[in-house]
Amino acid sequence: MTEIQQKPRYSGGGAIIMLIIAVPLWNEFRVRGDLGWNIFLALLLVGLCVAAVLLQRYFWRHAAEIGEARFDTTNKPSDS
């Protein structure tokens, strides 16, 4: 078993919020009788929800790497 499989599964706040507000967004922006706009809006909302879930999974799997920046601060002799 990998380390990821041993951790308890959870979903982050951003993904949950996106999934919760998808229905109110749909109700707010859909237009009756405009099939093209409604299809575009549905695809956009589905894409945003999928992206939120995938980003949450990525952040969860790479939590130790995110925000970690290491720079070489040693003094190097100048070439000139």
Backbone as numpy.savetxt, mean C-alpha at the origin, in Angstrom:
# Nx Ny Nz CAx CAy CAz Cx Cy Cz
9.36 -23.89 7.79 8.53 -22.71 7.79 9.40 -21.46 7.79
9.04 -20.49 6.98 9.81 -19.26 6.97 9.38 -18.37 8.13
10.17 -17.34 8.35 9.86 -16.43 9.45 8.52 -15.74 9.24
8.20 -15.42 8.00 6.94 -14.74 7.69 5.74 -15.61 8.04
5.83 -16.90 7.80 4.70 -17.78 8.05 4.47 -17.99 9.54
5.46 -17.77 10.35 5.32 -17.96 11.78 4.67 -16.77 12.47
4.76 -15.60 11.87 4.17 -14.41 12.48 2.65 -14.44 12.31
1.93 -13.88 13.27 0.48 -13.82 13.11 0.10 -12.90 11.95
-0.93 -13.25 11.27 -1.38 -12.48 10.10 -2.22 -11.30 10.56
-1.98 -10.15 10.00 -2.79 -8.99 10.32 -2.82 -8.06 9.12
-3.74 -7.15 9.13 -3.83 -6.16 8.07 -3.63 -4.79 8.70
-2.94 -3.93 7.99 -2.62 -2.63 8.53 -3.77 -1.65 8.45
-3.60 -0.55 9.14 -4.64 0.47 9.20 -4.97 1.07 7.86
-3.97 1.32 7.03 -4.22 1.93 5.73 -5.05 1.04 4.82
-4.74 -0.25 4.81 -5.49 -1.18 3.97 -6.92 -1.32 4.46
-7.10 -1.38 5.77 -8.46 -1.50 6.32 -9.28 -0.25 6.02
-8.68 0.92 6.20 -9.39 2.17 5.92 -9.77 2.25 4.45
-8.85 1.86 3.56 -9.16 1.90 2.13 -10.32 0.97 1.80
-10.33 -0.21 2.38 -11.42 -1.14 2.13 -12.74 -0.62 2.70
-12.69 0.07 3.83 -13.91 0.61 4.44 -14.47 1.76 3.64
-13.61 2.66 3.15 -14.14 3.84 2.45 -14.41 3.59 0.97
-14.11 2.40 0.46 -14.35 2.13 -0.96 -15.84 2.23 -1.29
-16.70 1.70 -0.45 -18.15 1.74 -0.73 -18.68 3.17 -0.67
-18.38 3.97 0.36 -18.84 5.36 0.33 -18.28 6.15 -0.85
-17.03 5.88 -1.22 -16.48 6.56 -2.40 -17.26 6.20 -3.66
-17.57 4.92 -3.78 -18.35 4.47 -4.93 -19.70 5.19 -4.96
-20.38 5.25 -3.83 -21.69 5.91 -3.77 -21.60 7.40 -4.04
-20.50 8.01 -3.66 -20.35 9.46 -3.85 -20.07 9.83 -5.31
-19.25 9.06 -5.99 -18.76 9.49 -7.29 -19.39 8.80 -8.49
-20.18 7.76 -8.28 -20.79 7.11 -9.44 -21.88 8.02 -10.01
-22.09 7.91 -11.30 -23.07 8.73 -12.00 -24.06 7.80 -12.68
-25.35 8.01 -12.40 -26.37 7.18 -13.05 -26.39 7.44 -14.54
-26.41 6.36 -15.30 -26.52 6.47 -16.75 -25.19 6.68 -17.46
-24.10 6.82 -16.75 -22.80 7.02 -17.38 -21.95 5.77 -17.15
-22.12 4.79 -18.01 -21.48 3.49 -17.85 -19.96 3.59 -17.92
-19.44 4.40 -18.83 -17.99 4.53 -18.99 -17.32 5.04 -17.72
-17.88 6.10 -17.15 -17.33 6.66 -15.92 -17.42 5.65 -14.78
-18.54 4.96 -14.67 -18.71 4.00 -13.58 -17.75 2.83 -13.69
-17.47 2.38 -14.90 -16.50 1.31 -15.10 -15.10 1.79 -14.71
-14.75 2.99 -15.17 -13.45 3.57 -14.81 -13.33 3.72 -13.30
-14.37 4.22 -12.65 -14.35 4.42 -11.21 -14.24 3.09 -10.48
-14.95 2.09 -10.92 -14.88 0.78 -10.29 -13.47 0.20 -10.41
-12.88 0.30 -11.59 -11.51 -0.20 -11.77 -10.52 0.57 -10.92
-10.71 1.87 -10.81 -9.83 2.70 -9.99 -9.94 2.31 -8.52
-11.15 2.13 -8.03 -11.34 1.76 -6.63 -10.79 0.37 -6.33
-11.00 -0.57 -7.23 -10.46 -1.91 -7.04 -8.93 -1.85 -7.05
-8.37 -1.08 -7.98 -6.92 -0.93 -8.05 -6.34 -0.31 -6.80
-7.00 0.71 -6.26 -6.53 1.34 -5.02 -6.59 0.37 -3.84
-7.66 -0.41 -3.77 -7.77 -1.38 -2.67 -6.70 -2.46 -2.79
-6.48 -2.96 -3.99 -5.45 -3.98 -4.20 -4.07 -3.40 -3.87
-3.81 -2.17 -4.31 -2.53 -1.54 -4.02 -2.34 -1.34 -2.53
-3.38 -0.94 -1.82 -3.27 -0.75 -0.37 -2.94 -2.06 0.33
-3.60 -3.13 -0.07 -3.33 -4.44 0.55 -1.93 -4.93 0.21
-1.52 -4.79 -1.05 -0.18 -5.24 -1.45 0.92 -4.42 -0.77
0.72 -3.10 -0.66 1.70 -2.27 0.03 1.78 -2.64 1.51
0.62 -2.93 2.12 0.65 -3.33 3.52 1.41 -4.64 3.70
1.20 -5.59 2.79 1.93 -6.86 2.85 3.43 -6.63 2.68
3.79 -5.74 1.74 5.20 -5.43 1.52 5.81 -4.81 2.78
5.14 -3.82 3.35 5.66 -3.15 4.55 5.76 -4.13 5.71
4.82 -5.05 5.80 4.83 -6.03 6.89 6.01 -6.98 6.73
6.28 -7.42 5.51 7.37 -8.37 5.28 8.75 -7.72 5.38
8.83 -6.44 5.09 10.12 -5.75 5.08 10.19 -4.68 6.16
9.55 -4.93 7.27 9.49 -3.92 8.34 10.87 -3.55 8.86
11.77 -4.50 8.92 13.11 -4.21 9.44 13.93 -3.37 8.47
13.60 -3.41 7.20 14.37 -2.68 6.19 13.87 -1.27 5.99
12.60 -1.03 6.22 12.01 0.27 5.93 12.47 1.29 6.95
12.92 2.41 6.48 13.38 3.47 7.36 14.81 3.31 7.82
15.46 2.28 7.36 16.83 2.04 7.79 17.78 2.55 6.71
18.48 3.61 7.00 19.44 4.16 6.05 20.80 4.23 6.73
21.80 3.71 6.06 23.14 3.73 6.61 24.07 4.41 5.61
24.80 5.37 6.10 25.70 6.11 5.24 27.11 5.95 5.77
28.05 5.92 4.86 29.45 5.84 5.25 29.91 7.25 5.62
30.16 7.47 6.89 30.54 8.81 7.36 32.01 8.91 7.71
32.78 7.91 7.29 34.22 7.97 7.59 34.89 9.01 6.70
35.93 9.63 7.23 36.67 10.62 6.46 37.58 9.92 5.47
37.41 10.26 4.21 38.23 9.66 3.16 39.28 10.67 2.72
40.47 10.21 2.39 41.48 11.16 1.91 41.04 11.74 0.55
41.28 13.01 0.39 40.87 13.63 -0.88 41.87 13.26 -1.97
41.37 13.14 -3.19 42.19 12.74 -4.33 42.99 13.89 -4.92
42.70 15.11 -4.54 43.40 16.24 -5.17 44.64 16.65 -4.49
